[in-house]
Amino acid sequence: MTDLPIWRSQVHDQGDSRTVTISGELDLTVAGDLRQMLIAQLDRAGTTGVNAELSAVTFLDSAGLGALIGAFQHADQLGRGFTVSGPVQGVQRVMQIAGVYDLLTVGDVRRSQPG
């Protein structure tokens, strides 16, 4: 039997920003790969921000959430934006319980200001 991936991602370039559409289950088994992939997008030359679109994510545990938070922190260190959008109710609830929903969602976009 072949193991199917439990998550997938697709990157959409939008000028100097990227939207990463993510689907499937984001748990301990994929958290490291997820974080690395998001950081790689943030590190791309000329990128001002990355949005992780989560409407097709069916499960999120603390490790998956940690990967999203790690990407947010990396973006903050670079002076770039990182947001998530479209989480389904169960995913949104995990983010709310952890106290990071307002921090990570598009409603509270954090971008560095020109200085």
C-alpha positions in Angstrom: 0.0 0.0 0.0 1.3 3.5 -0.9 1.1 6.2 1.7 -0.7 9.2 0.4 0.4 12.6 1.6 -1.8 14.0 4.3 -1.3 17.6 3.2 -0.5 19.5 0.0 0.4 23.0 -0.8 0.4 25.2 -3.9 2.1 28.6 -4.2 0.5 31.4 -6.1 2.7 34.4 -6.9 1.0 37.8 -6.6 3.6 40.4 -7.4 5.8 40.7 -4.4 3.5 38.5 -2.2 2.7 34.9 -2.2 -0.4 32.9 -1.3 0.2 29.4 -0.3 -3.0 27.3 -0.5 -2.7 24.4 1.9 -5.0 21.4 2.1 -5.2 18.3 4.3 -4.1 17.6 7.8 -1.5 19.7 9.6 -0.1 17.7 12.5 3.1 16.6 14.1 4.1 14.4 11.1 4.1 17.3 8.7 4.8 20.4 10.9 8.6 20.5 10.1 8.0 20.3 6.4 5.2 22.9 6.6 7.4 25.4 8.5 10.3 24.9 6.2 8.1 25.4 3.1 6.6 28.6 4.5 9.9 30.0 5.5 11.3 29.3 2.1 8.5 31.4 0.6 9.2 34.2 3.0 12.9 34.1 2.2 12.4 34.5 -1.6 14.0 37.7 -2.8 11.6 40.5 -3.3 8.8 39.0 -1.1 6.9 41.3 1.1 4.5 38.8 2.6 3.0 35.4 2.5 -0.6 34.4 3.1 -1.4 30.8 4.1 -4.9 30.0 2.8 -6.3 27.3 5.0 -9.9 26.7 3.8 -9.0 23.2 2.7 -7.2 22.3 5.9 -9.3 19.6 7.7 -7.2 19.2 10.9 -4.7 21.3 12.9 -2.9 20.2 16.0 -0.5 22.1 18.2 2.5 21.1 16.1 0.8 22.4 12.9 -0.1 25.6 14.7 3.5 25.9 15.9 4.6 25.7 12.3 2.3 28.6 11.4 3.5 30.6 14.4 7.1 29.9 13.5 6.5 31.2 10.0 4.9 34.3 11.5 7.9 34.9 13.8 10.3 34.4 10.9 8.4 37.0 8.8 8.4 39.4 11.7 12.2 39.1 12.0 12.5 39.9 8.3 10.1 42.8 8.4 7.7 40.9 6.2 4.0 40.0 6.6 2.6 36.6 7.3 -1.1 35.9 7.7 -3.5 33.0 7.4 -6.9 33.2 5.9 -10.0 31.0 5.4 -9.7 28.6 8.3 -12.7 26.2 8.7 -14.5 26.3 12.0 -12.5 23.5 13.6 -9.1 25.0 12.6 -10.3 28.5 13.6 -11.3 27.1 17.0 -7.8 25.6 17.6 -6.3 29.0 16.8 -8.7 30.8 19.1 -8.1 28.5 22.0 -4.4 29.0 21.5 -4.9 32.8 21.5 -3.3 33.4 18.1 -6.4 33.7 15.8 -6.4 37.5 15.8 -2.6 37.7 15.5 -2.4 35.4 12.5 -5.6 36.2 10.5 -5.9 38.7 7.7 -8.0 40.9 10.0 -4.8 41.9 11.8 -2.2 42.0 9.0 1.3 42.9 10.4 3.6 44.5 7.9 6.6 46.6 8.5 6.2 50.3 7.9 8.6 52.1 5.7 11.1 53.8 7.9 
